Amino acid sequence: METLPSPFEGLIEGAFEVNDAPEARRYRSLFLSDVHLGTKGCQADLLLDFLRYHDADTIYLVGDIVDGWRLRSGWYWPQAHNDVVQKLLRKSRKGTRMVYLPGNHDEFLRDYYGNHFGGIEVVETAIHEGADGKRYLVIHGDVFDVVVRHARWLAFLGDGAYTAALGLNTYLNWIRRKFGFPYWSLSQWAKLKVKNAVNFIGRFEEAVATEARRHKVDGVVCGHIHHAVIHDSFGVEYINCGDWVESCTAIVEHADGRFELIDWARQTRARVKAPLLLERPKVAA
């Protein structure tokens, strides 16, 4: 396997080194997808906070980590996006195995399957063997999205509308922060209220589960549709990482092979609310 210089090195010049939190939790494996670095909707600060507290022997980057579609139409790369890349590369240098499975938004890396970039393996799919011996297909999932596969122009059109919604979401959360409120996703809430979107999620999950059965594995870990969940409704364990634009979620595997979905946005909201509750004056009975 040929080792090549990292394509991210030019992006991380000047990025500060983020110190690891001493109370960081270590897992057997960690799965992240749909970070969309290079877009204004990316919640890079929340991801950096998450990475300070979570580490793993193996980290899978399950596609759409960098948004090449958006960067081609206009360069946007603030310091926080630099810091995410730097943080991941630092974990790789410290011995974490890093596996990158490109998605449709970072498809420019699909020409480099089988290569290493700065210690990061680039592969099309992976078979992850859990601590309990179960095997999982790891794949981004865009190949099961009929719109992306057969109507590329429509995918770009949909991406534009989605980006506009995320822009509104960013502005809304800027106002919320000014008033001391934590992050909340308008776009995620709206998506789960639209019947067609809910039906699409179900069809996508079933198609991915069918592919897992074809590979004769026990489950599948994917991303792409920004809907984090763990269930076995289709006969195999279906695990979707979610994203760092709307839900701010990740999947971790514990030492015993158990998978857990971590909702970092929700945990952050809980941390913000706790001091406020403690500071509330007691009301006399």
WONOR-V225901 format. One record per residue. N is the residue number from 1. RES is the residue in three letters. SS is DSSP state (~ for helix, > for strand, _ for the rest). Layout:
# WONOR-V225901
n=N res=RES ss=SS
n=N res=RES ss=SS
This chain:
# WONOR-V225901
n=1 res=MET ss=_
n=2 res=GLU ss=_
n=3 res=THR ss=>
n=4 res=LEU ss=>
n=5 res=PRO ss=_
n=6 res=SER ss=_
n=7 res=PRO ss=_
n=8 res=PHE ss=_
n=9 res=GLU ss=~
n=10 res=GLY ss=~
n=11 res=LEU ss=~
n=12 res=ILE ss=_
n=13 res=GLU ss=_
n=14 res=GLY ss=_
n=15 res=ALA ss=_
n=16 res=PHE ss=_
n=17 res=GLU ss=_
n=18 res=VAL ss=_
n=19 res=ASN ss=_
n=20 res=ASP ss=_
n=21 res=ALA ss=_
n=22 res=PRO ss=_
n=23 res=GLU ss=_
n=24 res=ALA ss=_
n=25 res=ARG ss=>
n=26 res=ARG ss=>
n=27 res=TYR ss=>
n=28 res=ARG ss=>
n=29 res=SER ss=>
n=30 res=LEU ss=>
n=31 res=PHE ss=>
n=32 res=LEU ss=>
n=33 res=SER ss=_
n=34 res=ASP ss=_
n=35 res=VAL ss=_
n=36 res=HIS ss=_
n=37 res=LEU ss=>
n=38 res=GLY ss=_
n=39 res=THR ss=_
n=40 res=LYS ss=_
n=41 res=GLY ss=_
n=42 res=CYS ss=_
n=43 res=GLN ss=_
n=44 res=ALA ss=~
n=45 res=ASP ss=~
n=46 res=LEU ss=~
n=47 res=LEU ss=~
n=48 res=LEU ss=~
n=49 res=ASP ss=~
n=50 res=PHE ss=~
n=51 res=LEU ss=~
n=52 res=ARG ss=~
n=53 res=TYR ss=~
n=54 res=HIS ss=>
n=55 res=ASP ss=>
n=56 res=ALA ss=>
n=57 res=ASP ss=>
n=58 res=THR ss=>
n=59 res=ILE ss=>
n=60 res=TYR ss=>
n=61 res=LEU ss=>
n=62 res=VAL ss=_
n=63 res=GLY ss=_
n=64 res=ASP ss=_
n=65 res=ILE ss=_
n=66 res=VAL ss=>
n=67 res=ASP ss=_
n=68 res=GLY ss=~
n=69 res=TRP ss=~
n=70 res=ARG ss=~
n=71 res=LEU ss=~
n=72 res=ARG ss=~
n=73 res=SER ss=~
n=74 res=GLY ss=_
n=75 res=TRP ss=_
n=76 res=TYR ss=_
n=77 res=TRP ss=_
n=78 res=PRO ss=_
n=79 res=GLN ss=~
n=80 res=ALA ss=~
n=81 res=HIS ss=~
n=82 res=ASN ss=~
n=83 res=ASP ss=~
n=84 res=VAL ss=~
n=85 res=VAL ss=~
n=86 res=GLN ss=~
n=87 res=LYS ss=~
n=88 res=LEU ss=~
n=89 res=LEU ss=~
n=90 res=ARG ss=~
n=91 res=LYS ss=~
n=92 res=SER ss=~
n=93 res=ARG ss=~
n=94 res=LYS ss=_
n=95 res=GLY ss=_
n=96 res=THR ss=_
n=97 res=ARG ss=>
n=98 res=MET ss=>
n=99 res=VAL ss=>
n=100 res=TYR ss=>
n=101 res=LEU ss=_
n=102 res=PRO ss=_
n=103 res=GLY ss=_
n=104 res=ASN ss=_
n=105 res=HIS ss=_
n=106 res=ASP ss=_
n=107 res=GLU ss=~
n=108 res=PHE ss=~
n=109 res=LEU ss=~
n=110 res=ARG ss=~
n=111 res=ASP ss=~
n=112 res=TYR ss=~
n=113 res=TYR ss=_
n=114 res=GLY ss=_
n=115 res=ASN ss=_
n=116 res=HIS ss=>
n=117 res=PHE ss=>
n=118 res=GLY ss=_
n=119 res=GLY ss=_
n=120 res=ILE ss=>
n=121 res=GLU ss=>
n=122 res=VAL ss=>
n=123 res=VAL ss=_
n=124 res=GLU ss=_
n=125 res=THR ss=_
n=126 res=ALA ss=>
n=127 res=ILE ss=>
n=128 res=HIS ss=>
n=129 res=GLU ss=>
n=130 res=GLY ss=_
n=131 res=ALA ss=_
n=132 res=ASP ss=_
n=133 res=GLY ss=_
n=134 res=LYS ss=_
n=135 res=ARG ss=>
n=136 res=TYR ss=>
n=137 res=LEU ss=>
n=138 res=VAL ss=>
n=139 res=ILE ss=_
n=140 res=HIS ss=_
n=141 res=GLY ss=_
n=142 res=ASP ss=~
n=143 res=VAL ss=~
n=144 res=PHE ss=~
n=145 res=ASP ss=_
n=146 res=VAL ss=~
n=147 res=VAL ss=~
n=148 res=VAL ss=~
n=149 res=ARG ss=~
n=150 res=HIS ss=~
n=151 res=ALA ss=_
n=152 res=ARG ss=~
n=153 res=TRP ss=~
n=154 res=LEU ss=~
n=155 res=ALA ss=~
n=156 res=PHE ss=~
n=157 res=LEU ss=~
n=158 res=GLY ss=~
n=159 res=ASP ss=~
n=160 res=GLY ss=~
n=161 res=ALA ss=~
n=162 res=TYR ss=~
n=163 res=THR ss=~
n=164 res=ALA ss=~
n=165 res=ALA ss=~
n=166 res=LEU ss=~
n=167 res=GLY ss=~
n=168 res=LEU ss=~
n=169 res=ASN ss=~
n=170 res=THR ss=~
n=171 res=TYR ss=~
n=172 res=LEU ss=~
n=173 res=ASN ss=~
n=174 res=TRP ss=~
n=175 res=ILE ss=~
n=176 res=ARG ss=~
n=177 res=ARG ss=~
n=178 res=LYS ss=~
n=179 res=PHE ss=_
n=180 res=GLY ss=_
n=181 res=PHE ss=_
n=182 res=PRO ss=_
n=183 res=TYR ss=_
n=184 res=TRP ss=_
n=185 res=SER ss=_
n=186 res=LEU ss=~
n=187 res=SER ss=~
n=188 res=GLN ss=~
n=189 res=TRP ss=~
n=190 res=ALA ss=~
n=191 res=LYS ss=~
n=192 res=LEU ss=~
n=193 res=LYS ss=~
n=194 res=VAL ss=_
n=195 res=LYS ss=~
n=196 res=ASN ss=~
n=197 res=ALA ss=~
n=198 res=VAL ss=~
n=199 res=ASN ss=~
n=200 res=PHE ss=~
n=201 res=ILE ss=~
n=202 res=GLY ss=~
n=203 res=ARG ss=~
n=204 res=PHE ss=~
n=205 res=GLU ss=~
n=206 res=GLU ss=~
n=207 res=ALA ss=~
n=208 res=VAL ss=~
n=209 res=ALA ss=~
n=210 res=THR ss=~
n=211 res=GLU ss=~
n=212 res=ALA ss=~
n=213 res=ARG ss=~
n=214 res=ARG ss=~
n=215 res=HIS ss=_
n=216 res=LYS ss=_
n=217 res=VAL ss=_
n=218 res=ASP ss=_
n=219 res=GLY ss=>
n=220 res=VAL ss=>
n=221 res=VAL ss=>
n=222 res=CYS ss=>
n=223 res=GLY ss=_
n=224 res=HIS ss=_
n=225 res=ILE ss=_
n=226 res=HIS ss=_
n=227 res=HIS ss=_
n=228 res=ALA ss=_
n=229 res=VAL ss=>
n=230 res=ILE ss=>
n=231 res=HIS ss=>
n=232 res=ASP ss=_
n=233 res=SER ss=_
n=234 res=PHE ss=_
n=235 res=GLY ss=_
n=236 res=VAL ss=_
n=237 res=GLU ss=>
n=238 res=TYR ss=>
n=239 res=ILE ss=>
n=240 res=ASN ss=>
n=241 res=CYS ss=_
n=242 res=GLY ss=_
n=243 res=ASP ss=_
n=244 res=TRP ss=_
n=245 res=VAL ss=_
n=246 res=GLU ss=_
n=247 res=SER ss=_
n=248 res=CYS ss=_
n=249 res=THR ss=>
n=250 res=ALA ss=>
n=251 res=ILE ss=>
n=252 res=VAL ss=>
n=253 res=GLU ss=>
n=254 res=HIS ss=_
n=255 res=ALA ss=_
n=256 res=ASP ss=_
n=257 res=GLY ss=_
n=258 res=ARG ss=_
n=259 res=PHE ss=>
n=260 res=GLU ss=>
n=261 res=LEU ss=>
n=262 res=ILE ss=>
n=263 res=ASP ss=>
n=264 res=TRP ss=~
n=265 res=ALA ss=~
n=266 res=ARG ss=~
n=267 res=GLN ss=~
n=268 res=THR ss=~
n=269 res=ARG ss=~
n=270 res=ALA ss=~
n=271 res=ARG ss=~
n=272 res=VAL ss=~
n=273 res=LYS ss=~
n=274 res=ALA ss=~
n=275 res=PRO ss=~
n=276 res=LEU ss=~
n=277 res=LEU ss=~
n=278 res=LEU ss=~
n=279 res=GLU ss=~
n=280 res=ARG ss=_
n=281 res=PRO ss=_
n=282 res=LYS ss=_
n=283 res=VAL ss=_
n=284 res=ALA ss=_
n=285 res=ALA ss=_
